[in-house]
Amino acid sequence: MFPHLLQHTRAVSIPAILLAASLAPALTAAAESPTWPTKTVTLIVGTPPGGALDVYARALAVGLGNVTGGTFIVDFKPGANGNISAEYVQKSAPDGNTLWIGTQAMMAINPSAYPALRWKPADFKPIAKGVEAPLVLVTNTSVPARTLPDLVNWAGDKANKASYASYSPGTPSHFLGFQFNEKFNLNMVHVPYKGSAPQVVDIVGGQVPLGFTQLQTALPQIEAGKLNAIAVTGPQRWRTLPNVPTLQELGHKDLNTTIWFGLFAPASAPKQVLDAIEAATLKAQASPEFLKAMEAQGFDVPDEHGAAFAKTIAAETARWAQIVKATGFQANN
């Protein structure tokens, strides 16, 4: 836990007129200075403890505490692909003391995938993108394919009864599999999971032969030779898989995507508070401790915040809306 900021005052004996003159600049500065945090700040996470989102949230909480001297805690409100957590923050007091850890799927895909969504992206102010990484297309080692063309040929053979796993329905993992199916005229069955860990476990075990997985979860299995990495979905080759091509360099830029986690605040919070949150977040995420912790998890820490972050979300929302419509996918709230 981090110490609360304490305000100390002391009396001084000086003429009243000098007292007034000396206090005027201080009062003006106090009125203009950010007043955040004023109490314990809770970072709300929409997934269960133990995943990559948990790691980011806890590292950010530590960093914000170091920067501001305030107390920051992490609370988990899993369910409905993050919608429960979003609703919780939406209904909280817009004072900057309850913030949301959102993901690409929650912010850019849920508005299209959930027809009766009880919150909207405009309810939140994008503060900063925290971490980012590509997905990786992997196969079970029994699949006799080491390149993308070979995998397409294998999956197109009806005798193999190919299927693909996603780490959750309504996520990039799901929709990239759908696009892959459509692009190469395959007939693979979608097998959804509740998290990247069980998805990877079943691909390793051979229950499902392939899938687009979170790199952080799949990398240990790839390095152990228990999964074959076919391609990554980012614009450049990934530093931990330098010999694995990108889908873009293989001629399939339309399958590019990265996943990200970021910090959001209620949009109706005072601008002074929102500015203070953004400034503290950027400072926390630039610290050597935070950068080291995220790199150890296989994440990049992009310098994207405020209006630039909002622009990215708008573009991704438009892209995924088209894909969701093409799939006919509708999630239950």
N, C-alpha and C positions, 0 to 999 in steps of 0.2 A: 504494500500500500504506500502511497505517496503522501507527504504531508500537505495539509491544507495551507493555503497562503494566509498569513495572519497580518492584520493591519495594526500598527502600533502608533499611538499618538502620545505627545507630551506637551505639557503646558509651558508657555514661556511668558515672562512678564515684560511687556513692552507697551508703549503708548497705543491706545486704541486705533489711532489713525494709521500708525505704522503696521499694526496687526492687520487691518483691512487691506492695506496696500500689498502686504506680503502674501496674504491668502488668495487674492484675486487670481494671480497666474496659476496657483496650485489648483484652485477650484475649476478653472477653465480646463486645465490639463486633465483633471479627474473626469470631467464631463465628456472629454473627447477620447479618453483611454478605454480600451476594451475592458469589459467587466465579465470576462469569461476565462475560466470556469468560476462560478459562484458557489458551487456545491459539487458533490460527487457526480461525475459524468458516466453514463452507462452506454456502452457500445453494444447494440443489439445485433445478434448474428442469427441468420435464418436457417442454419444447418446444425446438426448435432455436434457436440464436442468431439475433438480428435482429428478432424480433417484439416485440409490445407487452409480453409477459411478461418478456422480456429487459430492456427499459427499466426496468420497475418493479423487478426484482431488483437491477440495478446501482445504481439510485438508493437503494434501501433499504440495500444494502451500504455505500455511501458514508456515508449518514446514521447507520447503526449504528456505523461506525468513528469518526465525529466525536463521537458521544455517549459511547461507552465507551472510546475510545482503543485498542481492539482491532483486529485484522486480520480482514477479512471478504472472502471471494472468492465468485465465482459459478461453478457447475459445471453443465453441461448433460447430462441423461440422458433424451433424448427417446425416445418410442415408446409404443405402446399407450395413447394418449390420457392420458399422465401416469402410468400404472400402474408403469412401470419405475422412474420417479423415486421414487414412493411406496414401493415395495418396497426401494429402496436405502436410504432414510432409515429405514425400519422396521427394517432389519437392522443399522443403524449403532449404535454405542454411544450409549445414551440420556443423554448428558452435556451436551446443549445445544450441542454444537459442530458438529452436522450438522442443518440445518433444511430444511424443505420449503416451496417456493413453490407453493401449490396454487391451483386455479381452481374456479369454480362447477361446471363440467362434471366435473372430476376428483373433487371431494369429494361433490357432491350427486347426480350422475347415474351415474357409474361403478359404484357399488354395485348399482344396478338393471340396468345395461346389460351388465355382465360377469358371467355366471353362475358363473365359477370364479375370482373375484377372490382374489388371494393376500394381500391386506391388507384391513383394515376401518377405517372412520372412527374407531372407538374407539381405534385405535393412535396417534392424533394429538390433541394439545391445540391447539384454535384459539387463536392468539395475538392476531391483529388482522386485520381486513379492511383491505387496503391501498388499493385503488382500485376504482371502480365506474363503469359507464356503460351506457346502453341499447344495444340493437341498432337498426338502421334497415333498414326494408324498402325496397329500391331496385329500379328497373327499367332495362333498357336504353332508350336514348332512342327506339328504333324502336317501342316499345310505346306505342300511342295512348291512354294513360291517365295522368291527373295526380292522380286522387283514388282512394281505396280502392274505392268502389262501381264506378267505371269499370274498375279493375283486375280486380275480381271478375267483371264482365261479360265482359271480354276473355278472361280465363283460362278462363271457363266455356264459351267457344265452341270446340268440338272442332276446328274448322278451324285454330285457332292452335297446336294441339299444344303447349300450355304445359308448361313444366317449371320446377323451382326448384332453385337451387344452395344447398348448405350448405358452410361452411368445414371441416366434418369430420363424419362420421357419429357419432351419439351425443352431440351437443352441442345447446345451445339453438337454434342456427341450423337444425339438422336437425328438431328436434321442433316448433319453431314453424311450420316449413313444413308439417309433417304436420297440426298442428292447424288451420292455415289451410285446407288441403285439405279436411279433414273438416267444418269449420264451414260452409264455403260450398258443400259438395257438388261439389267440383272433382275433376278426374282428372289432376292434374299429376304428372309423373315426378320423383323425387328424383335429383339429380345431385350426389354428394358430392365434395369436394375435400380436399386435404391442406394446409389453411391458408387464412387469410383473403385473403392476397395473390393466389394463383391463382384463388380464387373471384371476386374483384372483377375481375381481368383478363378472365376469360371472360364476365362479365356485361357489362362495357364492350365487349368484342369481339362480343357478340351470340350467342355459343355457347349461352348459357342466358339467358332473358329477365329473370329476377328472382331475388331471394333475400333472406333476412335476413342482414345483414352486420355485421361489427364497424364501429362508427362511425369509429374511428380510421383504418381502412384505406380506407373508402369516402368520407370527407369531402373529400379533395382532388379526387376524381373528380366528386363532386356540385358542388363549387364551380367546377370547370372546365366544367360543363355536359355531362359525359360520362355521368352517371347522373341519373336522376330519383328524388328521395326522396319516398316515399309517406306513411310514418308511422314514428314511433319507438316503441319498446316500453316506455319508462319511464313513471312515474306523472305526470311533468310534461314540458312541452316542453323540448327541450335547448337550452342557451344558444347553441350554434353553428349551430343550425337553428331559429330562433325561428318561422319561418313554416310549419314542418312539424308537423302535428297528432300527438298521441299516439293510439295505438289505444284507450286508455281513454276519451278524450274523444269518440271515434267510436263508442263503445258496445261495445267489445270488450275489457273488462278482463281476460278470461280469457287474452288473448294478451300480457299484461304480463310483462316480465322484464327484469332487468339482468344483465350479466355482471360478475364481480368476480375479483380476484386477492387472495390473502392469505398470511400467514405462519403456518406450523404447526410444532410441535415434537413429538418423541416424548412420548407421554402418560406414559411411565414415568420420565421425567427427574425429578430431585428438585424438589419444589415451590419451594424457594428459587431454583433456577436458572430455572424457568418464570416465576416472578414477576419475576426480573431481566430476562429476555428481553422480557416484556410491557412493563415500565416503559421499557426502552430503545427498544423499537419505537414506542411511543406518542410518545415525545419526538422520535425521528428523523422520524416521519411528520408531526409538527406543525411542523417547521422550515420557514422560508420557502423554503429551497433545494429541499426535497423537494416542497412544495406547488406551487411555480412549475414544476418539471420535469414533474409529473404533469398540471397544468392545460394545459401546452403540448401534451401528448399527447391532450387531450380527456377526461381522467378527473376525476371527483370523488374526494376523499379523505374517506371517512366516518369519523366517530368511533364505531366499533363494534369491540369487542374482548371477549375473555374469554367470560363466560357469555352475553352478548347475541349475540355472533358465533355461538356454538354453537347458540343458539336459532334463529337465522336458517337455519343449515345444516340443522337438523332439519326445519324447516318446508318448506324447498326440496326436501329429499330425499324427503319424503312426496309432494309435488306431482309431481316428476319420475318417481317410481316408478309413479304411475298412468298417466302419459303413455307411459312406456316399455312398460308392460304393454299399453296400448291399441294401440301400434304393432306389438307382437310382435317388437321389435328385440332382437337379441342380438349382442353384439360378440365377436370372437375375442380371446383374451388375447395 
